Amino acid sequence: MTSNGILGIDLGTTNSAFAVMEGADPEIVVDGGGDEGYVDAGFEDIDDENDQ
């Protein structure tokens, strides 16, 4: 990937994706595990009485 270019962002309802234009073709940005999608949100139940 180059350090300058066009970044495209797809903000989905469950997952999002990012791409960078490399010449005439977009290149999907992958995470460290090779996944192309990113989870939009997550949560942790901090009021769970079973937590120690």
N, C-alpha and C positions, 0 to 999 in steps of 0.2 A: 504494500500500500504506500501511496505517496503521502507526504505530510501536508500537501495543499490539494484541495479538490472540493467536490460537492458532496455533502453528507445528506442522505435521505433517511427520514425517520418515519416508520409506520407504527403509530400508536393504536394498537388493537385494544379490545375490551378485556382480553385475558393475557395475551402476550404481545410484545413489541419486537420490532426488528429494525436493524440499521444497515445501511449500505453506503458505500463510497464509490463515486464514479471514477473508474480507471480507464481513461480514454473514452471510448464509446460504450463500454460495458460496465454495469454496476458490479461491485464486489461486495457480497454479504459479509458483514462483520460478525465473526464468531467469538464465543467466549473461550476461556481456557480449556473447557471440556469438549470444544468442537461444536457446541450447540448454536444454532442460528437464531433462536428465539430467546427473549428475556421475559420472565414473569413480571407482570405489571405491579402486582402488590402481594404482600404476604402479611400474616398477622401471627401474633403469639398471645395466647390467653394468659395474662399475668395474674388473673384472679383465681386460677385453678387451685382448689384446696388441697390437691394431692401433691403439689410441688413441695419439696423439702428444702 
